[in-house]
Amino acid sequence: MLSVYEGFFSGGARIVHSDVVLGLREGGQHHRVLSIHGEVHREATRQRMEDDACYRALTGADVGVTSLGRTFGIGGTDPAAFSGPELADTARATADADVILSLKEQPLALLRQAGLPRRPVVVCLHRSDPENQGRALHDLKAGIADGTVAAAVCCAESTRAAYEAAGVPAALLHVIPNGVDLIRFRPDPARRLALRTALDVPAEAPVVVFAARYDGMKNVPLFLAAASAWLDAVPEGHVLMCGAGMSAANPGLAADIAEAFEGRDGGRDRLRLLGVRHDMETVYAGADVVALTSSWGEAAPLCLIEGMMCGAVPVATDVGDSAAIVAGHGLVTPPDPEAIAAAWSEAVANREAYAPALAASRERFSRTRMIASYAALIDRVYDTRRGHPSPVAPPLPS
């Protein structure tokens, strides 16, 4: 098996896919990863492949990871034009693969280059806005038309519906909901105390966490407006922001914060910018609420699932599958700062009441279930390639 990444940078899709690779390897498959970019500049953050937590997890488990060495975000490199040496490296990487997994549709610009070994490609889709992905949707449709794409994994029902509406044949779309490691992501009083002690947050103080990259789809200004209102109304409350670009070094974020807190006397000192964290199980365990204020593009937001599994109550806007994930476990809000702030307070007040439902839903969000579904689909694609009669087309049950 070969997985092809656009690059290693912070984001839920890379976390999920890397965990899938590790899980499939644990099940006996042989996996390697090829990254188009070795360094990515985005969200006001320089992200080197070798520094990435997913890269370290993969290589630490003896999964071979190589890169074409490109840098994203500096210069004007054509994402669809590749040099002779880059194509030679790709040919070597794909030559002995039985099936290729493409993390999102962007790597298809590379995988469809003439002269490369033809292998069935399973595209792993993690958004609900296919029309907002540049040329990626064109490459996906072209890959389907020329037989490169054998199947597509949708991490959410909203993903399946959006890509079907965009013209992708329904028979190719298989929904496999995101799952997480339930041993890592669980309520943990020791982690809760450790985080609060490290940040000097009182043990009984209400804490809201926002885990996202600094991107327009996350609607950071809306989150900050809600945070300003909530911190002003709840003098003992604390808000934590983490992810790529969630640091004082990001001038865009600094401007957003200044605008959100303009005219309010209190609360700014209780808004903490944590940047990229590699211990999200501790961050979530220390929180009472996991918040999401996205406006578009989301499918099955990993932050909501990870936070819920650690005991934080999810409060989210209705985008992608967020409402279905949150149903019975938390609150869905309109995109209004005052309504969001009120929902955070309601979630904090009723946190203990939500605990039984969160505990009962753990199997639904299991990493084990997710990886087994990926393995079954890959086996079907592989069997079809070898000429066995098992068809790939009918979607797998989720």
Contacts in CASP RR format, 6 or more apart in sequence:
PFRMAT RR
TARGET T0000
AUTHOR 0000-0000-0000
METHOD contacts of the structure
MODEL  1
MLSVYEGFFSGGARIVHSDVVLGLREGGQHHRVLSIHGEVHREATRQRME
DDACYRALTGADVGVTSLGRTFGIGGTDPAAFSGPELADTARATADADVI
LSLKEQPLALLRQAGLPRRPVVVCLHRSDPENQGRALHDLKAGIADGTVA
AAVCCAESTRAAYEAAGVPAALLHVIPNGVDLIRFRPDPARRLALRTALD
VPAEAPVVVFAARYDGMKNVPLFLAAASAWLDAVPEGHVLMCGAGMSAAN
PGLAADIAEAFEGRDGGRDRLRLLGVRHDMETVYAGADVVALTSSWGEAA
PLCLIEGMMCGAVPVATDVGDSAAIVAGHGLVTPPDPEAIAAAWSEAVAN
REAYAPALAASRERFSRTRMIASYAALIDRVYDTRRGHPSPVAPPLPS
1 21 0 8 1.000
1 24 0 8 1.000
1 29 0 8 1.000
1 30 0 8 1.000
1 31 0 8 1.000
1 32 0 8 1.000
1 97 0 8 1.000
1 98 0 8 1.000
1 99 0 8 1.000
1 100 0 8 1.000
1 101 0 8 1.000
1 378 0 8 1.000
2 31 0 8 1.000
2 32 0 8 1.000
2 33 0 8 1.000
2 34 0 8 1.000
2 93 0 8 1.000
2 94 0 8 1.000
2 97 0 8 1.000
2 99 0 8 1.000
2 100 0 8 1.000
2 101 0 8 1.000
2 119 0 8 1.000
3 17 0 8 1.000
3 21 0 8 1.000
3 31 0 8 1.000
3 32 0 8 1.000
3 33 0 8 1.000
3 34 0 8 1.000
3 100 0 8 1.000
3 101 0 8 1.000
3 102 0 8 1.000
3 103 0 8 1.000
4 33 0 8 1.000
4 34 0 8 1.000
4 35 0 8 1.000
4 36 0 8 1.000
4 100 0 8 1.000
4 101 0 8 1.000
4 102 0 8 1.000
4 103 0 8 1.000
4 107 0 8 1.000
4 110 0 8 1.000
4 111 0 8 1.000
5 14 0 8 1.000
5 17 0 8 1.000
5 33 0 8 1.000
5 34 0 8 1.000
5 35 0 8 1.000
5 36 0 8 1.000
5 103 0 8 1.000
5 107 0 8 1.000
6 35 0 8 1.000
6 36 0 8 1.000
6 37 0 8 1.000
6 72 0 8 1.000
6 103 0 8 1.000
6 104 0 8 1.000
6 106 0 8 1.000
6 107 0 8 1.000
7 14 0 8 1.000
7 35 0 8 1.000
7 36 0 8 1.000
7 37 0 8 1.000
7 38 0 8 1.000
7 40 0 8 1.000
7 49 0 8 1.000
7 67 0 8 1.000
7 72 0 8 1.000
8 14 0 8 1.000
8 35 0 8 1.000
8 37 0 8 1.000
8 38 0 8 1.000
8 40 0 8 1.000
8 47 0 8 1.000
8 49 0 8 1.000
8 52 0 8 1.000
8 54 0 8 1.000
8 55 0 8 1.000
9 40 0 8 1.000
9 42 0 8 1.000
9 43 0 8 1.000
9 47 0 8 1.000
9 52 0 8 1.000
9 244 0 8 1.000
10 43 0 8 1.000
10 45 0 8 1.000
10 47 0 8 1.000
10 52 0 8 1.000
10 213 0 8 1.000
10 243 0 8 1.000
10 244 0 8 1.000
10 276 0 8 1.000
11 213 0 8 1.000
11 244 0 8 1.000
11 302 0 8 1.000
12 126 0 8 1.000
12 302 0 8 1.000
12 303 0 8 1.000
13 103 0 8 1.000
13 104 0 8 1.000
13 124 0 8 1.000
13 126 0 8 1.000
13 155 0 8 1.000
14 52 0 8 1.000
14 54 0 8 1.000
14 103 0 8 1.000
15 54 0 8 1.000
15 302 0 8 1.000
16 126 0 8 1.000
16 155 0 8 1.000
16 178 0 8 1.000
16 179 0 8 1.000
16 302 0 8 1.000
16 370 0 8 1.000
17 101 0 8 1.000
17 103 0 8 1.000
17 124 0 8 1.000
18 54 0 8 1.000
18 57 0 8 1.000
18 58 0 8 1.000
19 180 0 8 1.000
19 181 0 8 1.000
19 367 0 8 1.000
19 371 0 8 1.000
20 124 0 8 1.000
20 370 0 8 1.000
20 371 0 8 1.000
20 374 0 8 1.000
21 31 0 8 1.000
21 33 0 8 1.000
21 58 0 8 1.000
21 63 0 8 1.000
21 101 0 8 1.000
22 57 0 8 1.000
22 58 0 8 1.000
22 61 0 8 1.000
22 63 0 8 1.000
23 367 0 8 1.000
23 371 0 8 1.000
24 31 0 8 1.000
24 371 0 8 1.000
24 374 0 8 1.000
24 375 0 8 1.000
24 378 0 8 1.000
25 31 0 8 1.000
25 61 0 8 1.000
25 63 0 8 1.000
27 375 0 8 1.000
29 375 0 8 1.000
29 378 0 8 1.000
31 63 0 8 1.000
31 64 0 8 1.000
32 63 0 8 1.000
32 64 0 8 1.000
32 65 0 8 1.000
32 66 0 8 1.000
32 93 0 8 1.000
32 97 0 8 1.000
33 58 0 8 1.000
33 63 0 8 1.000
33 64 0 8 1.000
33 65 0 8 1.000
33 66 0 8 1.000
34 65 0 8 1.000
34 66 0 8 1.000
34 67 0 8 1.000
34 68 0 8 1.000
34 89 0 8 1.000
34 90 0 8 1.000
34 93 0 8 1.000
34 94 0 8 1.000
35 49 0 8 1.000
35 65 0 8 1.000
35 66 0 8 1.000
35 67 0 8 1.000
35 68 0 8 1.000
35 69 0 8 1.000
36 67 0 8 1.000
36 68 0 8 1.000
36 69 0 8 1.000
36 70 0 8 1.000
36 107 0 8 1.000
36 110 0 8 1.000
37 49 0 8 1.000
37 67 0 8 1.000
37 68 0 8 1.000
37 69 0 8 1.000
37 70 0 8 1.000
37 71 0 8 1.000
37 72 0 8 1.000
38 48 0 8 1.000
38 49 0 8 1.000
38 67 0 8 1.000
38 68 0 8 1.000
38 69 0 8 1.000
38 70 0 8 1.000
38 71 0 8 1.000
39 46 0 8 1.000
39 47 0 8 1.000
39 48 0 8 1.000
39 49 0 8 1.000
39 69 0 8 1.000
39 70 0 8 1.000
39 71 0 8 1.000
39 72 0 8 1.000
40 46 0 8 1.000
40 47 0 8 1.000
40 71 0 8 1.000
40 72 0 8 1.000
40 73 0 8 1.000
41 47 0 8 1.000
41 71 0 8 1.000
41 72 0 8 1.000
41 73 0 8 1.000
41 74 0 8 1.000
42 72 0 8 1.000
42 73 0 8 1.000
42 213 0 8 1.000
42 244 0 8 1.000
43 213 0 8 1.000
43 214 0 8 1.000
43 215 0 8 1.000
43 243 0 8 1.000
43 244 0 8 1.000
43 245 0 8 1.000
43 250 0 8 1.000
44 214 0 8 1.000
44 244 0 8 1.000
44 245 0 8 1.000
44 247 0 8 1.000
44 249 0 8 1.000
44 250 0 8 1.000
44 251 0 8 1.000
44 252 0 8 1.000
44 253 0 8 1.000
45 244 0 8 1.000
45 245 0 8 1.000
45 247 0 8 1.000
45 250 0 8 1.000
45 276 0 8 1.000
47 244 0 8 1.000
49 55 0 8 1.000
49 65 0 8 1.000
49 67 0 8 1.000
53 278 0 8 1.000
55 65 0 8 1.000
58 64 0 8 1.000
58 65 0 8 1.000
59 65 0 8 1.000
66 89 0 8 1.000
66 93 0 8 1.000
68 82 0 8 1.000
68 86 0 8 1.000
68 89 0 8 1.000
68 90 0 8 1.000
70 77 0 8 1.000
70 86 0 8 1.000
71 77 0 8 1.000
79 106 0 8 1.000
79 109 0 8 1.000
79 135 0 8 1.000
80 109 0 8 1.000
80 135 0 8 1.000
80 139 0 8 1.000
82 90 0 8 1.000
82 110 0 8 1.000
82 113 0 8 1.000
86 110 0 8 1.000
87 113 0 8 1.000
87 115 0 8 1.000
87 116 0 8 1.000
90 110 0 8 1.000
90 111 0 8 1.000
90 113 0 8 1.000
90 116 0 8 1.000
91 115 0 8 1.000
91 116 0 8 1.000
91 117 0 8 1.000
94 100 0 8 1.000
94 111 0 8 1.000
94 116 0 8 1.000
94 117 0 8 1.000
94 119 0 8 1.000
95 117 0 8 1.000
97 117 0 8 1.000
97 119 0 8 1.000
98 119 0 8 1.000
98 382 0 8 1.000
98 385 0 8 1.000
99 119 0 8 1.000
99 120 0 8 1.000
99 121 0 8 1.000
99 122 0 8 1.000
99 150 0 8 1.000
99 378 0 8 1.000
99 381 0 8 1.000
99 382 0 8 1.000
99 385 0 8 1.000
100 111 0 8 1.000
100 119 0 8 1.000
100 120 0 8 1.000
100 121 0 8 1.000
100 122 0 8 1.000
101 121 0 8 1.000
101 122 0 8 1.000
101 124 0 8 1.000
101 378 0 8 1.000
102 108 0 8 1.000
102 111 0 8 1.000
102 121 0 8 1.000
102 122 0 8 1.000
102 123 0 8 1.000
102 124 0 8 1.000
103 124 0 8 1.000
104 123 0 8 1.000
104 124 0 8 1.000
104 125 0 8 1.000
104 126 0 8 1.000
104 127 0 8 1.000
104 133 0 8 1.000
104 136 0 8 1.000
105 123 0 8 1.000
105 125 0 8 1.000
105 133 0 8 1.000
105 136 0 8 1.000
105 137 0 8 1.000
105 139 0 8 1.000
105 140 0 8 1.000
106 133 0 8 1.000
106 136 0 8 1.000
106 139 0 8 1.000
108 121 0 8 1.000
108 123 0 8 1.000
108 136 0 8 1.000
108 139 0 8 1.000
108 140 0 8 1.000
108 142 0 8 1.000
108 143 0 8 1.000
108 148 0 8 1.000
108 149 0 8 1.000
109 135 0 8 1.000
109 139 0 8 1.000
111 121 0 8 1.000
111 148 0 8 1.000
112 139 0 8 1.000
112 142 0 8 1.000
112 143 0 8 1.000
112 146 0 8 1.000
112 148 0 8 1.000
118 148 0 8 1.000
120 148 0 8 1.000
120 150 0 8 1.000
120 151 0 8 1.000
120 381 0 8 1.000
120 382 0 8 1.000
120 384 0 8 1.000
120 385 0 8 1.000
121 143 0 8 1.000
121 148 0 8 1.000
121 149 0 8 1.000
121 150 0 8 1.000
122 149 0 8 1.000
122 150 0 8 1.000
122 151 0 8 1.000
122 152 0 8 1.000
122 153 0 8 1.000
122 377 0 8 1.000
122 378 0 8 1.000
122 381 0 8 1.000
123 140 0 8 1.000
123 149 0 8 1.000
123 151 0 8 1.000
123 152 0 8 1.000
123 153 0 8 1.000
124 152 0 8 1.000
124 153 0 8 1.000
124 155 0 8 1.000
125 152 0 8 1.000
125 153 0 8 1.000
125 154 0 8 1.000
125 155 0 8 1.000
125 159 0 8 1.000
125 163 0 8 1.000
125 299 0 8 1.000
126 155 0 8 1.000
126 159 0 8 1.000
126 299 0 8 1.000
126 300 0 8 1.000
127 133 0 8 1.000
127 159 0 8 1.000
127 162 0 8 1.000
127 297 0 8 1.000
127 298 0 8 1.000
127 299 0 8 1.000
128 156 0 8 1.000
128 158 0 8 1.000
128 159 0 8 1.000
128 161 0 8 1.000
128 162 0 8 1.000
128 296 0 8 1.000
128 297 0 8 1.000
128 298 0 8 1.000
128 299 0 8 1.000
128 319 0 8 1.000
128 320 0 8 1.000
128 321 0 8 1.000
129 162 0 8 1.000
129 217 0 8 1.000
129 296 0 8 1.000
129 297 0 8 1.000
130 136 0 8 1.000
130 137 0 8 1.000
130 140 0 8 1.000
130 162 0 8 1.000
130 163 0 8 1.000
130 166 0 8 1.000
130 168 0 8 1.000
131 137 0 8 1.000
131 166 0 8 1.000
132 296 0 8 1.000
132 297 0 8 1.000
137 166 0 8 1.000
140 149 0 8 1.000
140 152 0 8 1.000
140 163 0 8 1.000
140 168 0 8 1.000
141 167 0 8 1.000
141 168 0 8 1.000
143 149 0 8 1.000
144 168 0 8 1.000
144 169 0 8 1.000
144 172 0 8 1.000
149 172 0 8 1.000
150 172 0 8 1.000
150 381 0 8 1.000
150 384 0 8 1.000
150 385 0 8 1.000
150 392 0 8 1.000
151 172 0 8 1.000
151 174 0 8 1.000
151 377 0 8 1.000
151 380 0 8 1.000
151 381 0 8 1.000
151 392 0 8 1.000
152 163 0 8 1.000
152 168 0 8 1.000
152 172 0 8 1.000
152 173 0 8 1.000
152 174 0 8 1.000
153 174 0 8 1.000
153 175 0 8 1.000
153 176 0 8 1.000
153 374 0 8 1.000
153 377 0 8 1.000
154 160 0 8 1.000
154 163 0 8 1.000
154 173 0 8 1.000
154 174 0 8 1.000
154 175 0 8 1.000
154 176 0 8 1.000
154 299 0 8 1.000
155 175 0 8 1.000
155 176 0 8 1.000
155 177 0 8 1.000
155 178 0 8 1.000
155 299 0 8 1.000
155 300 0 8 1.000
156 175 0 8 1.000
156 177 0 8 1.000
156 178 0 8 1.000
156 299 0 8 1.000
156 300 0 8 1.000
156 320 0 8 1.000
156 321 0 8 1.000
157 175 0 8 1.000
157 321 0 8 1.000
157 324 0 8 1.000
158 298 0 8 1.000
158 299 0 8 1.000
158 300 0 8 1.000
158 320 0 8 1.000
158 321 0 8 1.000
159 175 0 8 1.000
159 299 0 8 1.000
159 300 0 8 1.000
159 320 0 8 1.000
159 321 0 8 1.000
160 170 0 8 1.000
160 173 0 8 1.000
160 175 0 8 1.000
163 173 0 8 1.000
164 170 0 8 1.000
164 173 0 8 1.000
170 395 0 8 1.000
171 393 0 8 1.000
171 394 0 8 1.000
171 395 0 8 1.000
172 392 0 8 1.000
172 393 0 8 1.000
173 395 0 8 1.000
174 377 0 8 1.000
174 395 0 8 1.000
174 396 0 8 1.000
175 395 0 8 1.000
175 396 0 8 1.000
175 398 0 8 1.000
176 370 0 8 1.000
176 373 0 8 1.000
176 374 0 8 1.000
176 377 0 8 1.000
176 396 0 8 1.000
176 398 0 8 1.000
177 300 0 8 1.000
177 321 0 8 1.000
177 364 0 8 1.000
177 365 0 8 1.000
177 370 0 8 1.000
177 398 0 8 1.000
178 300 0 8 1.000
178 302 0 8 1.000
178 305 0 8 1.000
178 365 0 8 1.000
178 370 0 8 1.000
179 305 0 8 1.000
179 365 0 8 1.000
179 366 0 8 1.000
179 367 0 8 1.000
179 369 0 8 1.000
179 370 0 8 1.000
180 302 0 8 1.000
180 305 0 8 1.000
180 306 0 8 1.000
180 309 0 8 1.000
180 365 0 8 1.000
180 366 0 8 1.000
180 367 0 8 1.000
181 367 0 8 1.000
182 309 0 8 1.000
182 362 0 8 1.000
182 365 0 8 1.000
182 366 0 8 1.000
182 367 0 8 1.000
184 281 0 8 1.000
185 281 0 8 1.000
185 284 0 8 1.000
185 305 0 8 1.000
185 306 0 8 1.000
185 307 0 8 1.000
185 309 0 8 1.000
185 310 0 8 1.000
186 281 0 8 1.000
186 285 0 8 1.000
186 309 0 8 1.000
186 310 0 8 1.000
187 285 0 8 1.000
187 310 0 8 1.000
187 311 0 8 1.000
188 281 0 8 1.000
188 282 0 8 1.000
188 285 0 8 1.000
188 310 0 8 1.000
191 281 0 8 1.000
191 282 0 8 1.000
191 285 0 8 1.000
191 286 0 8 1.000
192 285 0 8 1.000
192 286 0 8 1.000
193 203 0 8 1.000
194 282 0 8 1.000
195 201 0 8 1.000
195 282 0 8 1.000
195 283 0 8 1.000
195 285 0 8 1.000
195 286 0 8 1.000
196 202 0 8 1.000
196 203 0 8 1.000
196 205 0 8 1.000
196 207 0 8 1.000
196 286 0 8 1.000
199 238 0 8 1.000
199 240 0 8 1.000
199 272 0 8 1.000
201 207 0 8 1.000
201 238 0 8 1.000
202 236 0 8 1.000
204 236 0 8 1.000
205 236 0 8 1.000
205 237 0 8 1.000
205 238 0 8 1.000
206 234 0 8 1.000
206 236 0 8 1.000
206 237 0 8 1.000
206 238 0 8 1.000
206 288 0 8 1.000
206 289 0 8 1.000
206 344 0 8 1.000
206 345 0 8 1.000
206 348 0 8 1.000
207 237 0 8 1.000
207 238 0 8 1.000
207 239 0 8 1.000
207 240 0 8 1.000
207 286 0 8 1.000
207 287 0 8 1.000
207 288 0 8 1.000
207 289 0 8 1.000
208 227 0 8 1.000
208 230 0 8 1.000
208 237 0 8 1.000
208 238 0 8 1.000
208 239 0 8 1.000
208 240 0 8 1.000
208 287 0 8 1.000
208 288 0 8 1.000
208 289 0 8 1.000
208 290 0 8 1.000
208 291 0 8 1.000
208 344 0 8 1.000
209 239 0 8 1.000
209 240 0 8 1.000
209 241 0 8 1.000
209 242 0 8 1.000
209 283 0 8 1.000
209 284 0 8 1.000
209 286 0 8 1.000
209 287 0 8 1.000
209 289 0 8 1.000
209 290 0 8 1.000
209 291 0 8 1.000
209 307 0 8 1.000
209 312 0 8 1.000
210 223 0 8 1.000
210 227 0 8 1.000
210 239 0 8 1.000
210 240 0 8 1.000
210 241 0 8 1.000
210 242 0 8 1.000
210 246 0 8 1.000
210 290 0 8 1.000
210 291 0 8 1.000
210 292 0 8 1.000
210 293 0 8 1.000
211 242 0 8 1.000
211 243 0 8 1.000
211 280 0 8 1.000
211 283 0 8 1.000
211 284 0 8 1.000
211 290 0 8 1.000
211 303 0 8 1.000
211 306 0 8 1.000
212 218 0 8 1.000
212 220 0 8 1.000
212 243 0 8 1.000
212 246 0 8 1.000
212 292 0 8 1.000
212 294 0 8 1.000
212 303 0 8 1.000
213 243 0 8 1.000
213 244 0 8 1.000
213 245 0 8 1.000
213 246 0 8 1.000
214 220 0 8 1.000
214 243 0 8 1.000
214 244 0 8 1.000
214 245 0 8 1.000
214 246 0 8 1.000
214 250 0 8 1.000
214 252 0 8 1.000
214 253 0 8 1.000
216 295 0 8 1.000
217 294 0 8 1.000
217 295 0 8 1.000
217 296 0 8 1.000
217 297 0 8 1.000
217 298 0 8 1.000
218 292 0 8 1.000
218 293 0 8 1.000
218 294 0 8 1.000
219 293 0 8 1.000
219 294 0 8 1.000
219 295 0 8 1.000
219 317 0 8 1.000
219 335 0 8 1.000
220 253 0 8 1.000
220 256 0 8 1.000
220 293 0 8 1.000
221 256 0 8 1.000
221 259 0 8 1.000
221 260 0 8 1.000
222 293 0 8 1.000
222 295 0 8 1.000
222 335 0 8 1.000
222 337 0 8 1.000
222 340 0 8 1.000
223 241 0 8 1.000
223 291 0 8 1.000
223 293 0 8 1.000
223 340 0 8 1.000
224 256 0 8 1.000
224 257 0 8 1.000
224 259 0 8 1.000
224 260 0 8 1.000
224 261 0 8 1.000
225 260 0 8 1.000
225 337 0 8 1.000
226 291 0 8 1.000
226 293 0 8 1.000
226 337 0 8 1.000
226 338 0 8 1.000
226 340 0 8 1.000
226 341 0 8 1.000
226 344 0 8 1.000
227 239 0 8 1.000
227 260 0 8 1.000
227 271 0 8 1.000
227 341 0 8 1.000
228 260 0 8 1.000
228 261 0 8 1.000
228 264 0 8 1.000
228 267 0 8 1.000
228 337 0 8 1.000
229 337 0 8 1.000
229 338 0 8 1.000
229 341 0 8 1.000
230 237 0 8 1.000
230 239 0 8 1.000
230 340 0 8 1.000
230 341 0 8 1.000
230 344 0 8 1.000
230 345 0 8 1.000
231 237 0 8 1.000
231 239 0 8 1.000
231 264 0 8 1.000
231 266 0 8 1.000
231 267 0 8 1.000
231 268 0 8 1.000
231 270 0 8 1.000
231 271 0 8 1.000
232 264 0 8 1.000
232 265 0 8 1.000
232 266 0 8 1.000
232 267 0 8 1.000
233 341 0 8 1.000
233 345 0 8 1.000
234 345 0 8 1.000
235 266 0 8 1.000
235 267 0 8 1.000
237 270 0 8 1.000
238 270 0 8 1.000
238 271 0 8 1.000
238 272 0 8 1.000
239 270 0 8 1.000
239 271 0 8 1.000
239 272 0 8 1.000
240 272 0 8 1.000
240 274 0 8 1.000
240 283 0 8 1.000
240 287 0 8 1.000
241 271 0 8 1.000
241 272 0 8 1.000
241 273 0 8 1.000
241 274 0 8 1.000
241 275 0 8 1.000
242 273 0 8 1.000
242 274 0 8 1.000
242 275 0 8 1.000
242 276 0 8 1.000
242 277 0 8 1.000
242 280 0 8 1.000
242 283 0 8 1.000
243 274 0 8 1.000
243 275 0 8 1.000
243 276 0 8 1.000
243 277 0 8 1.000
244 275 0 8 1.000
244 276 0 8 1.000
245 253 0 8 1.000
245 275 0 8 1.000
245 276 0 8 1.000
246 253 0 8 1.000
246 273 0 8 1.000
246 274 0 8 1.000
246 275 0 8 1.000
246 276 0 8 1.000
247 253 0 8 1.000
247 273 0 8 1.000
247 274 0 8 1.000
247 275 0 8 1.000
248 254 0 8 1.000
248 273 0 8 1.000
253 273 0 8 1.000
257 268 0 8 1.000
257 271 0 8 1.000
261 267 0 8 1.000
261 268 0 8 1.000
261 271 0 8 1.000
274 283 0 8 1.000
277 283 0 8 1.000
280 306 0 8 1.000
281 306 0 8 1.000
281 310 0 8 1.000
284 290 0 8 1.000
284 306 0 8 1.000
284 307 0 8 1.000
284 309 0 8 1.000
284 310 0 8 1.000
284 311 0 8 1.000
284 312 0 8 1.000
285 310 0 8 1.000
285 311 0 8 1.000
285 312 0 8 1.000
286 310 0 8 1.000
286 312 0 8 1.000
287 307 0 8 1.000
287 310 0 8 1.000
287 312 0 8 1.000
288 312 0 8 1.000
288 313 0 8 1.000
288 347 0 8 1.000
288 348 0 8 1.000
288 351 0 8 1.000
289 312 0 8 1.000
289 313 0 8 1.000
289 314 0 8 1.000
289 315 0 8 1.000
289 344 0 8 1.000
289 347 0 8 1.000
289 348 0 8 1.000
290 303 0 8 1.000
290 304 0 8 1.000
290 306 0 8 1.000
290 307 0 8 1.000
290 308 0 8 1.000
290 312 0 8 1.000
290 313 0 8 1.000
290 314 0 8 1.000
290 315 0 8 1.000
291 314 0 8 1.000
291 315 0 8 1.000
291 316 0 8 1.000
291 340 0 8 1.000
291 344 0 8 1.000
292 298 0 8 1.000
292 301 0 8 1.000
292 303 0 8 1.000
292 304 0 8 1.000
292 314 0 8 1.000
292 315 0 8 1.000
292 316 0 8 1.000
292 317 0 8 1.000
292 319 0 8 1.000
292 322 0 8 1.000
293 316 0 8 1.000
293 317 0 8 1.000
293 335 0 8 1.000
293 340 0 8 1.000
294 301 0 8 1.000
294 316 0 8 1.000
294 317 0 8 1.000
294 319 0 8 1.000
294 322 0 8 1.000
295 317 0 8 1.000
295 319 0 8 1.000
295 335 0 8 1.000
296 319 0 8 1.000
297 319 0 8 1.000
297 320 0 8 1.000
298 319 0 8 1.000
298 320 0 8 1.000
298 321 0 8 1.000
298 322 0 8 1.000
299 320 0 8 1.000
299 321 0 8 1.000
300 320 0 8 1.000
300 321 0 8 1.000
300 325 0 8 1.000
301 316 0 8 1.000
301 322 0 8 1.000
301 325 0 8 1.000
304 314 0 8 1.000
304 316 0 8 1.000
304 322 0 8 1.000
304 325 0 8 1.000
304 326 0 8 1.000
305 325 0 8 1.000
305 365 0 8 1.000
307 314 0 8 1.000
308 314 0 8 1.000
308 325 0 8 1.000
308 329 0 8 1.000
308 358 0 8 1.000
308 361 0 8 1.000
308 365 0 8 1.000
309 358 0 8 1.000
309 362 0 8 1.000
309 365 0 8 1.000
311 351 0 8 1.000
311 355 0 8 1.000
311 358 0 8 1.000
313 329 0 8 1.000
313 330 0 8 1.000
313 331 0 8 1.000
313 347 0 8 1.000
313 348 0 8 1.000
313 350 0 8 1.000
313 351 0 8 1.000
313 354 0 8 1.000
313 358 0 8 1.000
314 325 0 8 1.000
314 326 0 8 1.000
314 329 0 8 1.000
314 330 0 8 1.000
314 331 0 8 1.000
315 326 0 8 1.000
315 330 0 8 1.000
315 331 0 8 1.000
315 332 0 8 1.000
315 333 0 8 1.000
315 340 0 8 1.000
315 343 0 8 1.000
315 344 0 8 1.000
315 347 0 8 1.000
316 322 0 8 1.000
316 323 0 8 1.000
316 325 0 8 1.000
316 326 0 8 1.000
316 331 0 8 1.000
316 332 0 8 1.000
316 333 0 8 1.000
317 332 0 8 1.000
317 333 0 8 1.000
317 334 0 8 1.000
317 335 0 8 1.000
317 340 0 8 1.000
318 332 0 8 1.000
318 333 0 8 1.000
318 334 0 8 1.000
322 332 0 8 1.000
323 332 0 8 1.000
326 332 0 8 1.000
328 354 0 8 1.000
328 357 0 8 1.000
329 354 0 8 1.000
329 357 0 8 1.000
329 358 0 8 1.000
329 361 0 8 1.000
330 347 0 8 1.000
330 354 0 8 1.000
331 343 0 8 1.000
331 346 0 8 1.000
331 347 0 8 1.000
333 339 0 8 1.000
333 340 0 8 1.000
333 343 0 8 1.000
347 354 0 8 1.000
363 369 0 8 1.000
373 396 0 8 1.000
373 398 0 8 1.000
376 396 0 8 1.000
377 392 0 8 1.000
377 396 0 8 1.000
380 390 0 8 1.000
380 391 0 8 1.000
380 392 0 8 1.000
381 392 0 8 1.000
383 390 0 8 1.000
384 390 0 8 1.000
384 391 0 8 1.000
384 392 0 8 1.000
END
